[in-house]
């Protein structure tokens, strides 16, 4: 199976659309209650849909892989986005930075390279 998309809650869909467009995602559906985006690489999509409230604190983390994480974070910071976690190397061999979208959803930008699918502790077939 191939993952089709992930849908995130949004209290203010227009603010979420502006946030994700600033991140560089292509807007492919734009309705007052719903918006869908195409990933900057590949064919994966994700969407936001209008809700009255989002659970606190957010429990879901959405990961977007960046081939040049530090440069991507620097670019987004220049565009005014605020990061909750600066890029750092994690024990699971990924480099990650985190920010929060307008609805409070946690967004993790990361680079894992070969370790994403083949970590040293991968289960043997």
C-alpha positions in Angstrom: 0.0 0.0 0.0 1.0 3.6 -0.6 0.1 6.3 1.9 -2.4 8.6 0.2 -2.5 11.6 2.5 -2.8 12.8 6.1 -5.5 15.3 7.1 -4.8 17.8 9.9 -7.3 19.8 11.9 -7.4 23.6 11.4 -9.2 26.2 13.4 -8.4 28.8 10.8 -8.1 27.2 7.4 -7.0 30.4 5.7 -4.1 30.8 8.2 -3.1 27.2 7.7 -3.2 27.6 3.9 -0.9 30.6 4.2 1.5 28.7 6.5 1.8 25.7 4.3 2.1 27.8 1.1 4.9 29.7 2.8 6.6 26.3 3.5 6.5 25.8 -0.3 3.7 23.2 -0.7 1.5 23.4 -3.8 -2.1 24.2 -3.0 -4.3 21.9 -5.1 -7.8 22.2 -3.4 -8.9 25.4 -1.7 -12.3 25.6 0.0 -13.3 27.6 3.0 -13.5 24.4 5.1 -10.8 22.3 3.5 -7.5 22.6 1.6 -5.2 20.0 0.1 -1.5 20.3 -0.8 1.0 18.4 -2.9 4.4 17.6 -1.4 7.3 19.4 -2.9 8.8 16.1 -3.9 6.9 13.1 -5.1 3.1 12.7 -5.3 2.1 12.6 -1.6 -0.6 15.0 -0.5 -1.9 16.2 2.8 -4.8 18.4 3.8 -6.3 20.6 6.5 -9.9 20.7 7.4 -11.9 23.1 9.5 -12.7 22.1 13.2 -14.0 24.1 16.1 -11.2 23.1 18.4 -8.0 21.1 18.4 -7.0 18.8 21.3 -4.3 20.2 23.6 -1.5 19.4 23.5 -1.2 18.1 19.9 -0.5 14.4 19.8 0.2 13.9 16.1 3.5 14.8 14.5 3.8 15.2 10.7 7.2 14.6 9.2 8.5 16.1 6.0 11.9 15.0 4.8 14.3 17.7 3.5 17.5 16.8 1.6 19.1 20.1 2.9 17.5 20.5 6.3 19.6 23.3 7.7 19.3 25.4 4.5 15.5 24.8 4.5 15.1 25.9 8.1 17.2 29.0 7.4 15.0 29.9 4.4 11.8 29.4 6.3 13.1 31.5 9.2 13.9 34.3 6.8 10.3 34.1 5.7 9.2 34.6 9.2 8.4 31.1 10.4 9.3 30.4 14.1 10.8 27.1 15.1 10.1 25.3 18.4 13.3 23.2 17.9 16.3 24.2 15.9 17.9 21.5 13.8 19.7 18.9 15.9 21.0 15.4 15.5 18.9 12.8 17.2 19.9 9.4 18.7 17.8 7.6 16.0 20.3 9.0 13.4 18.0 11.7 12.0 18.5 15.4 12.0 15.3 17.2 13.0 13.8 20.7 13.5 10.2 21.3 14.6 7.7 24.0 14.3 4.0 24.4 15.0 1.3 25.2 12.5 -1.4 27.8 13.2 -3.7 25.1 14.6 -1.1 23.8 17.0 -0.1 20.7 14.9 3.5 19.7 15.3 5.5 19.7 12.1 8.9 18.0 12.0 11.3 18.8 9.2 14.0 16.2 9.1 16.8 14.5 7.1 17.4 10.8 7.6 18.9 9.6 4.4 19.5 5.9 4.3 18.5 5.6 8.0 14.8 6.3 7.3 14.3 2.9 5.8 17.4 1.1 6.9 18.4 2.0 10.4 21.1 -0.2 12.0 18.4 -1.7 14.2 16.1 -2.6 11.4 14.1 -5.8 11.8 15.6 -8.6 9.7 13.3 -10.3 7.2 
